[in-house]
């Protein structure tokens, strides 16, 4: 399966969290990993803030090399802002979802994997394809 990752589904691969086991399972089963290139910055920030050990950083280097990353050009920022006006997501979450929305049109088998309830709800409202392991919009926020 081709999976578009949100940061909430990557950090549990590296740090012990409630969803770590399922995140690792989905990582192993995937065919291709896609992401917005900002995910690299967000994940490293999480590792820094959580004072991750050298094992987590080594795992991150291996995982990061497996992503096909998409850029968000400044020429698309007005389009992103318009996209988020009806969703009301946090800025980075809006950008993840915006890029996924554009990319899934070219790769219809791509699925969004997110453990963020707000993002999952927004994706469902837009009828975007979620990975079956994505958090349900009814589940409590982690």
N, C-alpha and C positions, 0 to 999 in steps of 0.2 A: 504494500500500500504506500502511496505517496502521501506524506504527512507534512502539513504546514504547522510549524510549532510556534506557539506563543511562549513567552518566557516562563509563565506559570507551569508549563509542562516540561521545561528543561531543568530548572533549578532542582526539582526532586530527583533528577538523575545524579546529582552531585552532592546534595546535602540530605541528610536523613529528615524526611518529612512524611506526613500522613500518606501521601500518594506515591511515595518513592517506588514501592514494589510494582505498582501498575505502570508507572512511567518507564521503568526499566524493561518491563515486558513489552510495551509498545515500541520502545526504541529497538529492541532486538528483532521484532517482527516486521518493521518497516522496510520498504524498498528504497525510498528516497526521502531525505529530510530537507525541507524548505523553510526559509524564515526571512523576515525583514532583517537587514544587516544590523539594525539597532539592538536586536536580541543579543548580539555579542557583547555590547556595552552593558546592557541590563544584567546579563548573567554574571559578568565579571564584577559588577557593582555588588550584586548579591553575595558573591564569594568573599569580596573584601569586607562587606558589612558584617557577615557572619563569621569572619576570621577563619576561613576554610583552611584546612591543612594541605600539605603538599600532595597528598593522595587525590584530593578533590581537584586541585589545580591540574595535576597530570591527566586526570580523567577528562577535565574540561578541554584541554588541548586536543585530546583524541576526538572528542565529540564535536568540537568546533570545526574540525577539518572535514567533517562529513556533511556539513550544510551547504546547500545551494542558496546563496543569499541574494535577496532582491534589494535594490536601492530605492529610496524615495527621493526623487529629484525635487528641487525647490520649485520647479515649474508646475508641480502638481499640488502644492500646498493649499491653494485656494480650493481646489477640488476636494481635498481631504477635509478642509474646514466645513465645506458644504455637506459632505458625507456625514460628518459627525453632528451637525446641528440637530438632526432628527434622532440621533442615538444618545447623545450626552455622555459619551465615554470619557475616561481619562485620556489625555493626549496620546500617550504611547499605545494604549489599547486601541484607540481609534485608528492609529496608523497601521498597527498589525492587521486589524480587520479590513481596513481599506485596501491594503496590498493583497491580502488573501482574496478579497472580492474581485479584484482585477485579475489576479493570477488564475483563479479557478475557471475563469472564462476560457483561458487557453489550455488549461490542464483539468478537464472536468472530473478526472478521477482523484484529484487532490482533496484531502479532508483536513479540516482544522482540528488540532488537538489543543484544547485549553482546559485548565483547571480553574479558570476565573469565571465565576457565575455571571457577572454582568456581561462579559464578552460572549459567553455562550448564549445568553438571552438575546443579545443583539444579533448574533449570527442566526439564531432561530427565527427572529422577526424578519430578517432579510432573506430567509429561506436558503441560507448558505449551508453547504454540507459539512456536518460535524463528524469527527471521528467518533465511533461508538463509545470510546472511553472518555470522551470529554465530560466534564462536570455537567450535571443537569441543572437547568435554570431553577429548579425547585430545591436543589441541595443548598445547605447553608454555605456561606462564604467561608473559605479557609483563611 
